[in-house]
Amino acid sequence: MFITLAKDLKSTPLPVADNPRWARVVARDKSADGQFWYSVATTGVYCRPSCPSRRANPANVQLHDTLAQAKATGFRACRRCNPDGPSLEAGNAAMVADACRRIEQSEEEPSLAELADAAGRSAGYFHRVFKAITGLTPKDYAAANRAARVRQGLEDGASVTVAIYDAGFNSSGRFYEKSTGMLGMTPTRYRAGGANEDIRFAVGETTLGAILVASSRKGVASILLGDDPDALVRDLQDRFPKARLIGGDRDYEALVARVVGFVEAPQLGLGLPLDVRGTAFQQRVWQALRDIPVGGTVSYAEIAERIGTPKATRAVAAACAANAHAVAIPCHRVIRKDGALSGYAWGAERKRALLDREVGGTANAADGAYRSSRA
């Protein structure tokens, strides 16, 4: 009799309100989408767990293991969360990814109205979603893409005129208005590999080791961390092989001290202009990194989703590795999906120390952990 009673209890389903899956519905957990569905008798609809609609009374809810079971209720699909197809978030990511491809493949910069019309959305909605996902407006993304095409053309040996028109500029006048902002120098100098470009630099010391800060006329071009100051200078020379490197004076050393202070206490913020040089994709990744709050972490996959390329996790990791602005562009806040630190261009110990102090650890504690790991 005891065995029979136990079987009966085991087969009795939990009330929906006590089911762990209902808690995921209450939390609108996007990671639960595709794992189960739920239907609401009073409204006659079925939904995905992340549905943003007003929370239903669990007494009127049924949980379903499959989409087919949800459809078998005879209810209609919710129009807000679209349980039969991709989620709103996934749909927006796909929309933005398609718009990015249109921008990259267009001979001339498409207008906001053209991009929104192709996406089947209003211009205001499209603009808002595009910026939320990529961190750039469509116009800024197109500008970054054209700048990358100009740089590539100049690096491949094309004349300045050919590079300008191949990148989609209708006139050289329009290009020259923006050329220094795009390239950090005149196009002729860029084509020569940055010959005679002045890069000021100075080396300082932090509790995490040596730091080198270098700047062009446009802004801070590199922040490098390491153990050996001489190695950092050689790294800078490799990054700007034809530039003229100039040791910083007392005023410039004050700027380096400001960066050192930011390394020791990231909550202070940096607020310096940056000279960021990279492809349109890299700049999208780096902008997404700068949007991560102090003390926060995200996975490479999350960054890929935020910029509208959910399958580009490896490319995101490569962009993080190519980052030349340690701390200012916080690639140390990107971790693996399982929570592991993964790689860091300036050492995993520094990555851990930076994260520890951002979430409240003191500089001394971080320094002690770093030094003990090296001992």
C-alpha positions as a Markdown table, in Angstrom:
| # | Residue | x | y | z |
|---|---|---|---|---|
| 1 | Met | 0.0 | 0.0 | 0.0 |
| 2 | Phe | 2.9 | 2.3 | 0.9 |
| 3 | Ile | 4.4 | 1.7 | -2.5 |
| 4 | Thr | 1.1 | 2.4 | -4.3 |
| 5 | Leu | 0.7 | 5.7 | -2.4 |
| 6 | Ala | 4.3 | 6.8 | -3.2 |
| 7 | Lys | 3.6 | 6.1 | -6.9 |
| 8 | Asp | 0.4 | 8.2 | -6.8 |
| 9 | Leu | 2.3 | 11.1 | -5.1 |
| 10 | Lys | 5.1 | 10.9 | -7.7 |
| 11 | Ser | 2.7 | 11.0 | -10.6 |
| 12 | Thr | 0.7 | 14.0 | -9.2 |
| 13 | Pro | 1.9 | 17.1 | -11.0 |
| 14 | Leu | 3.1 | 20.1 | -9.1 |
| 15 | Pro | 0.8 | 23.2 | -9.1 |
| 16 | Val | 2.0 | 25.6 | -11.7 |
| 17 | Ala | 2.9 | 28.2 | -9.0 |
| 18 | Asp | 5.2 | 25.7 | -7.3 |
| 19 | Asn | 6.8 | 24.5 | -10.6 |
| 20 | Pro | 10.4 | 25.7 | -11.0 |
| 21 | Arg | 9.6 | 26.5 | -14.6 |
| 22 | Trp | 7.0 | 29.0 | -13.6 |
| 23 | Ala | 9.7 | 31.0 | -11.8 |
| 24 | Arg | 11.5 | 31.3 | -15.1 |
| 25 | Val | 8.3 | 32.7 | -16.7 |
| 26 | Val | 8.0 | 35.2 | -13.9 |
| 27 | Ala | 11.6 | 36.3 | -14.5 |
| 28 | Arg | 11.0 | 36.4 | -18.3 |
| 29 | Asp | 14.1 | 34.2 | -18.6 |
| 30 | Lys | 15.2 | 34.4 | -22.3 |
| 31 | Ser | 17.4 | 31.3 | -21.8 |
| 32 | Ala | 14.3 | 29.2 | -21.2 |
| 33 | Asp | 12.9 | 30.0 | -24.6 |
| 34 | Gly | 12.7 | 26.8 | -26.7 |
| 35 | Gln | 12.8 | 24.6 | -23.6 |
| 36 | Phe | 9.1 | 24.8 | -22.8 |
| 37 | Trp | 6.0 | 26.9 | -23.5 |
| 38 | Tyr | 2.9 | 27.9 | -21.5 |
| 39 | Ser | -0.7 | 28.6 | -22.3 |
| 40 | Val | -3.2 | 30.9 | -20.5 |
| 41 | Ala | -6.9 | 29.7 | -20.5 |
| 42 | Thr | -8.3 | 33.2 | -19.8 |
| 43 | Thr | -6.7 | 34.9 | -22.8 |
| 44 | Gly | -6.6 | 31.9 | -25.1 |
| 45 | Val | -3.0 | 32.3 | -26.1 |
| 46 | Tyr | 0.2 | 30.3 | -25.7 |
| 47 | Cys | 3.6 | 32.0 | -25.1 |
| 48 | Arg | 7.3 | 31.5 | -24.8 |
| 49 | Pro | 8.8 | 31.9 | -21.2 |
| 50 | Ser | 10.3 | 35.3 | -21.9 |
| 51 | Cys | 7.0 | 36.8 | -23.1 |
| 52 | Pro | 6.8 | 40.5 | -22.0 |
| 53 | Ser | 3.0 | 40.4 | -21.6 |
| 54 | Arg | 1.3 | 41.0 | -18.2 |
| 55 | Arg | 1.9 | 38.1 | -15.9 |
| 56 | Ala | -0.9 | 35.6 | -15.9 |
| 57 | Asn | -2.5 | 34.0 | -12.8 |
| 58 | Pro | -0.7 | 30.7 | -12.5 |
| 59 | Ala | -4.1 | 29.1 | -11.7 |
| 60 | Asn | -5.1 | 29.7 | -15.3 |
| 61 | Val | -1.7 | 28.5 | -16.8 |
| 62 | Gln | -0.6 | 25.2 | -18.3 |
| 63 | Leu | 3.1 | 24.4 | -18.9 |
| 64 | His | 4.0 | 22.5 | -22.1 |
| 65 | Asp | 7.1 | 20.5 | -22.9 |
| 66 | Thr | 6.8 | 21.0 | -26.6 |
| 67 | Leu | 5.4 | 23.6 | -29.0 |
| 68 | Ala | 3.2 | 20.9 | -30.5 |
| 69 | Gln | 1.6 | 20.4 | -27.0 |
| 70 | Ala | 1.0 | 24.2 | -26.7 |
| 71 | Lys | -0.6 | 24.3 | -30.2 |
| 72 | Ala | -2.8 | 21.3 | -29.3 |
| 73 | Thr | -4.7 | 23.5 | -26.8 |
| 74 | Gly | -6.4 | 25.1 | -29.7 |
| 75 | Phe | -5.2 | 28.6 | -28.5 |
| 76 | Arg | -3.6 | 31.1 | -30.8 |
| 77 | Ala | 0.0 | 32.2 | -30.7 |
| 78 | Cys | 0.8 | 35.3 | -28.7 |
| 79 | Arg | 1.4 | 38.3 | -30.9 |
| 80 | Arg | 3.9 | 39.9 | -28.5 |
| 81 | Cys | 6.4 | 37.0 | -28.1 |
| 82 | Asn | 5.7 | 35.1 | -31.3 |
| 83 | Pro | 6.2 | 31.6 | -29.8 |
| 84 | Asp | 6.0 | 29.9 | -33.2 |
| 85 | Gly | 9.0 | 31.7 | -34.6 |
| 86 | Pro | 12.1 | 33.6 | -33.5 |
| 87 | Ser | 11.9 | 35.8 | -30.5 |
| 88 | Leu | 11.7 | 39.6 | -30.8 |
| 89 | Glu | 15.3 | 39.8 | -29.7 |
| 90 | Ala | 16.5 | 37.3 | -32.2 |
| 91 | Gly | 14.5 | 38.9 | -34.9 |
| 92 | Asn | 16.0 | 42.3 | -34.2 |
| 93 | Ala | 19.5 | 40.8 | -34.2 |
| 94 | Ala | 18.9 | 39.3 | -37.6 |
| 95 | Met | 17.4 | 42.5 | -38.9 |
| 96 | Val | 20.5 | 44.5 | -37.7 |
| 97 | Ala | 22.9 | 41.9 | -39.1 |
| 98 | Asp | 21.1 | 42.1 | -42.5 |
| 99 | Ala | 21.3 | 45.9 | -42.4 |
| 100 | Cys | 25.1 | 45.7 | -41.6 |
| 101 | Arg | 25.6 | 43.5 | -44.7 |
| 102 | Arg | 23.6 | 46.0 | -46.8 |
| 103 | Ile | 25.8 | 48.9 | -45.6 |
| 104 | Glu | 29.0 | 46.9 | -46.2 |
| 105 | Gln | 28.0 | 45.8 | -49.7 |
| 106 | Ser | 26.6 | 49.1 | -50.9 |
| 107 | Glu | 28.6 | 51.3 | -53.3 |
| 108 | Glu | 27.1 | 54.4 | -51.6 |
| 109 | Glu | 26.0 | 54.9 | -48.1 |
| 110 | Pro | 22.3 | 53.8 | -47.8 |
| 111 | Ser | 20.0 | 56.3 | -46.1 |
| 112 | Leu | 18.2 | 55.6 | -42.8 |
| 113 | Ala | 14.9 | 55.5 | -44.7 |
| 114 | Glu | 16.2 | 52.9 | -47.2 |
| 115 | Leu | 17.6 | 50.7 | -44.4 |
| 116 | Ala | 14.4 | 50.9 | -42.4 |
| 117 | Asp | 12.2 | 50.2 | -45.4 |
| 118 | Ala | 14.2 | 47.1 | -46.3 |
| 119 | Ala | 13.8 | 45.9 | -42.7 |
| 120 | Gly | 10.0 | 46.6 | -42.8 |
| 121 | Arg | 10.2 | 48.9 | -39.7 |
| 122 | Ser | 9.8 | 52.6 | -39.1 |
| 123 | Ala | 12.9 | 54.7 | -39.3 |
| 124 | Gly | 12.7 | 55.6 | -35.6 |
| 125 | Tyr | 12.3 | 52.0 | -34.4 |
| 126 | Phe | 15.0 | 50.8 | -36.7 |
| 127 | His | 17.5 | 53.5 | -35.6 |
| 128 | Arg | 16.8 | 52.8 | -31.9 |
| 129 | Val | 17.3 | 49.0 | -32.3 |
| 130 | Phe | 20.4 | 49.3 | -34.5 |
| 131 | Lys | 22.1 | 51.5 | -32.0 |
| 132 | Ala | 21.1 | 49.4 | -29.0 |
| 133 | Ile | 22.6 | 46.3 | -30.7 |
| 134 | Thr | 25.7 | 47.6 | -32.3 |
| 135 | Gly | 26.5 | 50.6 | -30.1 |
| 136 | Leu | 26.6 | 52.8 | -33.3 |
| 137 | Thr | 24.0 | 54.6 | -35.3 |
| 138 | Pro | 23.6 | 53.4 | -38.9 |
| 139 | Lys | 25.4 | 56.5 | -40.1 |
| 140 | Asp | 28.3 | 55.9 | -37.7 |
| 141 | Tyr | 28.5 | 52.3 | -38.7 |
| 142 | Ala | 28.6 | 53.2 | -42.4 |
| 143 | Ala | 31.3 | 55.8 | -41.7 |
| 144 | Ala | 33.4 | 53.2 | -39.8 |
| 145 | Asn | 32.9 | 50.7 | -42.7 |
| 146 | Arg | 34.0 | 53.3 | -45.3 |
| 147 | Ala | 37.0 | 54.3 | -43.2 |
| 148 | Ala | 38.0 | 50.6 | -43.0 |
| 149 | Arg | 37.6 | 50.3 | -46.8 |
| 150 | Val | 39.8 | 53.4 | -47.3 |
| 151 | Arg | 42.4 | 52.1 | -45.0 |
| 152 | Gln | 42.4 | 48.7 | -46.7 |
| 153 | Gly | 42.7 | 50.3 | -50.2 |
| 154 | Leu | 45.6 | 52.5 | -49.0 |
| 155 | Glu | 47.4 | 49.5 | -47.4 |
| 156 | Asp | 46.9 | 47.5 | -50.6 |
| 157 | Gly | 48.8 | 50.2 | -52.5 |
| 158 | Ala | 45.9 | 51.9 | -54.3 |
| 159 | Ser | 46.2 | 55.6 | -55.0 |
| 160 | Val | 44.4 | 58.0 | -52.6 |
| 161 | Thr | 41.8 | 58.8 | -55.4 |
| 162 | Val | 41.1 | 55.2 | -56.1 |
| 163 | Ala | 40.8 | 54.3 | -52.5 |
| 164 | Ile | 38.4 | 57.2 | -51.9 |
| 165 | Tyr | 36.0 | 56.2 | -54.7 |
| 166 | Asp | 36.2 | 52.5 | -54.1 |
| 167 | Ala | 35.1 | 53.2 | -50.5 |
| 168 | Gly | 31.9 | 54.9 | -51.8 |
| 169 | Phe | 32.7 | 58.6 | -51.5 |
| 170 | Asn | 31.1 | 60.5 | -54.3 |
| 171 | Ser | 33.7 | 63.3 | -54.2 |
| 172 | Ser | 37.2 | 63.8 | -52.8 |
| 173 | Gly | 36.0 | 66.9 | -51.1 |
| 174 | Arg | 33.6 | 65.0 | -48.9 |
| 175 | Phe | 36.3 | 62.6 | -48.0 |
| 176 | Tyr | 39.0 | 65.1 | -47.1 |
| 177 | Glu | 36.6 | 66.8 | -44.7 |
| 178 | Lys | 36.6 | 63.7 | -42.6 |
| 179 | Ser | 39.9 | 62.0 | -43.5 |
| 180 | Thr | 41.9 | 63.0 | -40.5 |
| 181 | Gly | 39.2 | 61.8 | -38.2 |
| 182 | Met | 38.9 | 58.5 | -40.0 |
| 183 | Leu | 42.6 | 57.8 | -40.4 |
| 184 | Gly | 44.2 | 59.8 | -37.6 |
| 185 | Met | 46.4 | 61.6 | -40.2 |
| 186 | Thr | 46.2 | 62.7 | -43.9 |
| 187 | Pro | 45.5 | 59.9 | -46.4 |
| 188 | Thr | 48.9 | 60.4 | -48.1 |
| 189 | Arg | 50.7 | 59.9 | -44.8 |
| 190 | Tyr | 48.6 | 56.8 | -44.0 |
| 191 | Arg | 49.4 | 55.3 | -47.4 |
| 192 | Ala | 53.1 | 55.7 | -46.5 |
| 193 | Gly | 52.5 | 53.6 | -43.4 |
| 194 | Gly | 52.2 | 56.5 | -41.0 |
| 195 | Ala | 55.6 | 57.8 | -41.9 |
| 196 | Asn | 56.5 | 60.9 | -39.9 |
| 197 | Glu | 53.4 | 60.6 | -37.7 |
| 198 | Asp | 54.2 | 61.8 | -34.2 |
| 199 | Ile | 53.4 | 59.4 | -31.4 |
| 200 | Arg | 54.1 | 60.6 | -27.9 |
| 201 | Phe | 54.5 | 58.0 | -25.2 |
| 202 | Ala | 55.6 | 57.5 | -21.6 |
| 203 | Val | 56.0 | 54.5 | -19.4 |
| 204 | Gly | 54.7 | 54.3 | -15.8 |
| 205 | Glu | 54.3 | 51.8 | -13.0 |
| 206 | Thr | 51.1 | 50.3 | -11.6 |
| 207 | Thr | 50.5 | 47.7 | -9.0 |
| 208 | Leu | 49.9 | 45.4 | -11.9 |
| 209 | Gly | 53.3 | 46.0 | -13.5 |
| 210 | Ala | 54.5 | 48.5 | -16.2 |
| 211 | Ile | 52.2 | 50.5 | -18.3 |
| 212 | Leu | 52.8 | 52.4 | -21.5 |
| 213 | Val | 50.5 | 55.1 | -22.8 |
| 214 | Ala | 50.9 | 56.5 | -26.3 |
| 215 | Ser | 49.0 | 59.2 | -28.1 |
| 216 | Ser | 48.5 | 60.6 | -31.6 |
| 217 | Arg | 47.1 | 64.1 | -32.3 |
| 218 | Lys | 43.7 | 62.5 | -32.3 |
| 219 | Gly | 43.9 | 60.9 | -28.8 |
| 220 | Val | 45.2 | 58.0 | -26.8 |
| 221 | Ala | 46.3 | 55.4 | -29.4 |
| 222 | Ser | 47.6 | 52.6 | -27.1 |
| 223 | Ile | 47.6 | 51.6 | -23.5 |
| 224 | Leu | 49.8 | 48.6 | -23.0 |
| 225 | Leu | 50.5 | 46.5 | -19.8 |
| 226 | Gly | 53.4 | 44.2 | -19.1 |
| 227 | Asp | 56.3 | 43.2 | -16.9 |
| 228 | Asp | 59.2 | 44.7 | -19.0 |
| 229 | Pro | 59.0 | 48.4 | -19.9 |
| 230 | Asp | 61.5 | 47.9 | -22.8 |
| 231 | Ala | 59.3 | 45.1 | -24.2 |
| 232 | Leu | 56.3 | 47.6 | -24.1 |
| 233 | Val | 58.3 | 50.1 | -26.1 |
| 234 | Arg | 59.2 | 47.5 | -28.7 |
| 235 | Asp | 55.5 | 46.5 | -28.9 |
| 236 | Leu | 54.7 | 50.1 | -29.6 |
| 237 | Gln | 57.3 | 50.3 | -32.3 |
| 238 | Asp | 55.8 | 47.2 | -33.9 |
| 239 | Arg | 52.4 | 48.8 | -33.8 |
| 240 | Phe | 53.6 | 52.1 | -35.4 |
| 241 | Pro | 56.6 | 51.0 | -37.5 |
| 242 | Lys | 56.9 | 54.2 | -39.5 |
| 243 | Ala | 55.8 | 56.7 | -36.9 |
| 244 | Arg | 58.1 | 59.1 | -35.1 |
| 245 | Leu | 58.1 | 58.0 | -31.4 |
| 246 | Ile | 58.6 | 60.9 | -29.0 |
| 247 | Gly | 59.2 | 60.5 | -25.3 |
| 248 | Gly | 56.6 | 62.3 | -23.2 |
| 249 | Asp | 57.4 | 65.5 | -21.3 |
| 250 | Arg | 56.2 | 66.4 | -17.8 |
| 251 | Asp | 52.7 | 67.4 | -19.1 |
| 252 | Tyr | 52.4 | 64.0 | -20.9 |
| 253 | Glu | 53.5 | 62.2 | -17.8 |
| 254 | Ala | 50.6 | 63.8 | -16.0 |
| 255 | Leu | 48.3 | 62.1 | -18.5 |
| 256 | Val | 50.0 | 58.8 | -17.8 |
| 257 | Ala | 49.5 | 59.3 | -14.1 |
| 258 | Arg | 45.8 | 59.8 | -14.8 |
| 259 | Val | 45.6 | 56.5 | -16.7 |
| 260 | Val | 47.5 | 54.8 | -13.8 |
| 261 | Gly | 44.9 | 56.2 | -11.4 |
| 262 | Phe | 42.2 | 54.7 | -13.5 |
| 263 | Val | 43.9 | 51.3 | -13.4 |
| 264 | Glu | 44.1 | 51.4 | -9.6 |
| 265 | Ala | 40.5 | 52.7 | -9.1 |
| 266 | Pro | 38.4 | 52.0 | -12.2 |
| 267 | Gln | 35.3 | 53.5 | -10.6 |
| 268 | Leu | 36.9 | 57.0 | -11.2 |
| 269 | Gly | 36.5 | 56.7 | -15.0 |
| 270 | Leu | 39.0 | 57.8 | -17.6 |
| 271 | Gly | 37.3 | 60.3 | -19.9 |
| 272 | Leu | 40.2 | 60.7 | -22.4 |
| 273 | Pro | 39.7 | 61.0 | -26.1 |
| 274 | Leu | 40.8 | 57.7 | -27.8 |
| 275 | Asp | 42.4 | 57.2 | -31.3 |
| 276 | Val | 40.8 | 53.8 | -32.1 |
| 277 | Arg | 41.9 | 52.2 | -35.3 |
| 278 | Gly | 40.2 | 49.0 | -36.5 |
| 279 | Thr | 37.8 | 47.5 | -38.9 |
| 280 | Ala | 34.1 | 48.3 | -38.7 |
| 281 | Phe | 33.5 | 44.9 | -37.0 |
| 282 | Gln | 36.2 | 45.5 | -34.5 |
| 283 | Gln | 34.9 | 49.0 | -33.7 |
| 284 | Arg | 31.4 | 47.5 | -33.1 |
| 285 | Val | 32.9 | 45.0 | -30.7 |
| 286 | Trp | 35.0 | 47.6 | -28.9 |
| 287 | Gln | 32.0 | 49.9 | -28.5 |
| 288 | Ala | 30.0 | 47.1 | -27.0 |
| 289 | Leu | 32.9 | 46.5 | -24.6 |
| 290 | Arg | 32.8 | 50.1 | -23.5 |
| 291 | Asp | 29.1 | 49.7 | -22.7 |
| 292 | Ile | 29.8 | 47.0 | -20.1 |
| 293 | Pro | 29.5 | 48.7 | -16.7 |
| 294 | Val | 32.4 | 48.7 | -14.2 |
| 295 | Gly | 32.2 | 45.4 | -12.2 |
| 296 | Gly | 30.1 | 43.7 | -14.9 |
| 297 | Thr | 31.1 | 40.8 | -17.1 |
| 298 | Val | 29.6 | 39.3 | -20.3 |
| 299 | Ser | 30.5 | 36.3 | -22.4 |
| 300 | Tyr | 31.9 | 36.4 | -26.0 |
| 301 | Ala | 28.6 | 34.9 | -27.2 |
| 302 | Glu | 26.7 | 37.8 | -25.5 |
| 303 | Ile | 28.8 | 40.4 | -27.2 |
| 304 | Ala | 28.3 | 38.6 | -30.6 |
| 305 | Glu | 24.5 | 38.7 | -30.0 |
| 306 | Arg | 24.6 | 42.4 | -28.9 |
| 307 | Ile | 26.2 | 43.5 | -32.2 |
| 308 | Gly | 23.8 | 41.4 | -34.3 |
| 309 | Thr | 26.2 | 38.6 | -35.3 |
| 310 | Pro | 25.3 | 35.7 | -32.9 |
| 311 | Lys | 27.5 | 33.2 | -34.8 |
| 312 | Ala | 30.6 | 35.4 | -34.7 |
| 313 | Thr | 31.9 | 34.4 | -31.2 |
| 314 | Arg | 35.4 | 33.6 | -32.4 |
| 315 | Ala | 35.6 | 36.8 | -34.4 |
| 316 | Val | 34.6 | 38.7 | -31.2 |
| 317 | Ala | 37.4 | 37.0 | -29.3 |
| 318 | Ala | 39.8 | 38.0 | -32.1 |
| 319 | Ala | 38.7 | 41.6 | -31.9 |
| 320 | Cys | 39.2 | 41.5 | -28.1 |
| 321 | Ala | 42.7 | 40.2 | -28.6 |
| 322 | Ala | 43.4 | 43.0 | -31.1 |
| 323 | Asn | 42.4 | 45.7 | -28.7 |
| 324 | Ala | 45.3 | 48.1 | -28.1 |
| 325 | His | 43.6 | 50.1 | -25.3 |
| 326 | Ala | 44.0 | 48.0 | -22.2 |
| 327 | Val | 41.4 | 49.0 | -19.5 |
| 328 | Ala | 40.1 | 52.0 | -21.6 |
| 329 | Ile | 38.4 | 49.4 | -23.9 |
| 330 | Pro | 37.6 | 46.8 | -21.2 |
| 331 | Cys | 38.2 | 43.5 | -22.9 |
| 332 | His | 39.0 | 42.1 | -19.5 |
| 333 | Arg | 35.3 | 42.2 | -18.7 |
| 334 | Val | 34.6 | 39.5 | -21.3 |
| 335 | Ile | 34.7 | 35.9 | -20.1 |
| 336 | Arg | 33.8 | 32.5 | -21.4 |
| 337 | Lys | 30.2 | 31.3 | -21.3 |
| 338 | Asp | 31.0 | 28.9 | -18.4 |
| 339 | Gly | 32.5 | 31.7 | -16.3 |
| 340 | Ala | 36.1 | 30.9 | -16.9 |
| 341 | Leu | 38.4 | 33.9 | -17.5 |
| 342 | Ser | 39.9 | 32.6 | -20.9 |
| 343 | Gly | 42.7 | 34.5 | -22.5 |
| 344 | Tyr | 43.9 | 38.1 | -22.0 |
| 345 | Ala | 46.5 | 39.9 | -24.1 |
| 346 | Trp | 48.2 | 41.2 | -20.9 |
| 347 | Gly | 48.0 | 38.0 | -18.8 |
| 348 | Ala | 45.2 | 36.2 | -17.1 |
| 349 | Glu | 46.5 | 37.2 | -13.6 |
| 350 | Arg | 46.0 | 40.9 | -14.5 |
| 351 | Lys | 42.6 | 40.1 | -15.9 |
| 352 | Arg | 41.6 | 38.5 | -12.6 |
| 353 | Ala | 43.1 | 41.4 | -10.6 |
| 354 | Leu | 41.3 | 44.0 | -12.7 |
| 355 | Leu | 37.9 | 42.2 | -12.2 |
| 356 | Asp | 38.5 | 41.8 | -8.5 |
| 357 | Arg | 39.2 | 45.4 | -7.9 |
| 358 | Glu | 36.2 | 46.5 | -10.0 |
| 359 | Val | 33.8 | 44.5 | -7.9 |
| 360 | Gly | 35.2 | 46.0 | -4.7 |
| 361 | Gly | 38.6 | 44.4 | -4.1 |
| 362 | Thr | 41.3 | 46.8 | -2.9 |
| 363 | Ala | 44.3 | 47.6 | -5.1 |
| 364 | Asn | 46.5 | 46.1 | -2.4 |
| 365 | Ala | 44.6 | 42.8 | -2.3 |
| 366 | Ala | 44.7 | 42.6 | -6.1 |
| 367 | Asp | 48.4 | 43.4 | -6.1 |
| 368 | Gly | 49.1 | 40.7 | -3.5 |
| 369 | Ala | 47.2 | 38.2 | -5.5 |
| 370 | Tyr | 49.0 | 39.1 | -8.6 |
| 371 | Arg | 52.5 | 39.1 | -7.1 |
| 372 | Ser | 51.8 | 35.8 | -5.2 |
| 373 | Ser | 50.7 | 34.2 | -8.5 |
| 374 | Arg | 54.0 | 35.2 | -10.1 |
| 375 | Ala | 56.2 | 34.0 | -7.2 |
